[in-house]
């Protein structure tokens, strides 16, 4: 596989900026957000979004499975030759797209491989928005049955979602909530738990009369 020199890689991803007729479905910030946005933009331009998403899912699984890969990506000490050799080894473990391969080279050249996991998470968030998906976490003391989940999904869809959005709901069990639920939608949290109501009651009782 032919890879561009580092200065050409940097220029290629710089010209793949969101301002160049590629509408990014959600604005993310920080190092991970900026690199994920650049990768999304490049994927759109190369018609390779699905391939890149599949690549990053495979890379994320590899990081979780192989401690050596995780350590290599996190290490700030390797020189450029060592980083490129490590990238070669990673790419050899799967059929990664050219776009993803170039991107990993760019991260190595810019000494940002330690941000790989964050970039994967940010890219996943962008792709969810691209598909019109909204992630919702429902925390309850015990696992909710199908009927309760369906009723909750319907309520959230009616009150909190724009038309055409798709709910992706994850039910997390935490006995500390005691009863009721805590619903997290993006950066919004709706606390309907018994624990929350007890805390409010305790504060009220503690106030001087």
N, C-alpha and C positions, 0 to 999 in steps of 0.2 A: 504494500500500500504506500502511495506517495504522500508525504506530508510536507506542507509548506514550511519555509523558514519561519522562525519566531516572529520577526518583524512583519511578515506578510499575514501571519495568523492574527496578530494584534490589529492590523489594519482591516482585515476582513471582518472581524467581529466588531470593530469600531463603526464600520459602515453599515453593519446590520443593526443600527439603532432603531428604537421604536418610532422615531420621528419619520422614518422612511417608509411611509405607507403601510406599516404593520401595526395594527391596533392590538395592544396587549390587554387581555381581559381584566387584569387586576394589577394595581401598582404595588410593587414590593420594594423595600428599601434595605440598606445595609449591603455588605459584600455579597452575601448569598443571594439576595434579591436581585442585585444588579447583574450578576453573572447568569442567574437563571433566566432573567429577562432577555439578556443577549442571546442565550442559547435558544430560547423560544422563538425569538425573531429570526435567528439563523435557520431554525427548523422550518418555519413558515416559508422563508425564501427558497429553501432547498426542497420543499414539499416532503419533509422527513420528520414531521412531528411525532407520528406513531412509532417510527423506528427509534428516535431518540428517547421517547418515553419508555419503550421496551428496554433499551440499553441501560437507562438509569435504574430501572427496576432490577435488572440483572446485576448491575454494579452494587446497588444497595444490599442485595442479598449476599453478594460475594464479600462485602465488607463485614457483614454480620457473621458470616460463616468462617472466614479466614482471618485470624488475628494478625497474620503477617501482612496482609493487604491493608488492614486497618492501621497498623503501626507505620507502614511505609507512607501512607497518605497523610498521617498526622505529623510525621517527623519533619521538622524544619531544617534538619542538618545535612541532608543529601545534596550533593552538587548536581549540576545540570545533567551530566552524563549518567549519574546514578538514577536521577529522576526519570530520564528517558528510557533507561533500561528497565526500570520498574513499570513504566507505562507499557512498554513492549510486552512484558510478562502478563500484565492485566489484559491487554487487548488480545493476547494469544489464547486466553481462556474462554473466549466467546466470539460470536460473529457480530462485532460492534460496527455500527454504521460509520461512514467516513466523517460525517458531521460530529459525531460523538468523539471519535478518535482525535480529530483536530482540536476539539474543545479541551480534552484532557491534556493535550500538548500545550495549549495556551495556559491552562492552570499551572502546569509544571514550570513553564517559562516565567510566569508571573509570581511564582512561589505561593500559589493559592490552593494547592492540593489539599491542605488541611481544612479547607472550607467545603470539600466535596459533599459530605453528608448534608450539610446545610443547604447546599445548592440543589441536591436531589429533592429535599423536602420542599424547597421553594418552587422548583419546577413542577412538582406534583400538585402544589396549590394552584399554580397558574393553569395547568391542564384541567384541573377540576372546574375552575372558573370558565375556561374555554368551552367545556362541555355543558355549562350551565348547572353544575352541581354545587350544592351547598352542604357542607359538613356540619352535622349537629351531634353533640355529645349529650346523652341523657344519663345522668348519674342517679342511681337509686340504691336503696338498701338491699334489695334482692332483685334478681333478674325479672324484668317485666314480661308478662305473657304477650302473645301475638295480638290479642284484642286491645290490651292497654297500649301497645306500641302503635297500632293502627290508629286508634283514637288520638294519640299524641301527635302523630305525623299529620293527621288531618287538621288538628288545631293549629299546629305550627305553620302549615302550608297556607291556611286561611288568614292568619294574622301577621306573619312575619316575612313571607316570601313574595317577590315579584312574580308575575305570571311567566310561566315557561321554565321556572327553575325546578331542579330535581333534588329532592332531599336524600342525603346519604347519612343515615342515622346509626350511631354506635351506642349501645347500651353498656355503660360501665357500672359495675357493682362496687359500692362502698358502704359498708354497714354504718359508718359514722353519720350518714345523713338521717338515720333512724327510720324515716318514712318520707313519703312525698318524693319529689324529684328536683334535681338541679339541671337546668337546660342551658347548654352553651352553644351559641350560634356565632361563629366568628369571634369577635371581641366582645360580644354581649353575653351576659350571664343572667338568667332568670332563676332565682333561688326560691323554690316552692317546697323546701324540705322542712321536716319537723324540727331538725336540729337548728335551722335558722329561726323558726318561730320560737323555740325554747330560748334561744340566745336573746332574742328581742324581749321576751318575757322576763328573763333574768335581769336584763339591763333596766327594764321598767321598775321591777321590784326593788332594785338596788338604789334607785333614785330617792332622795329625801322627800318626805311628804310635807 
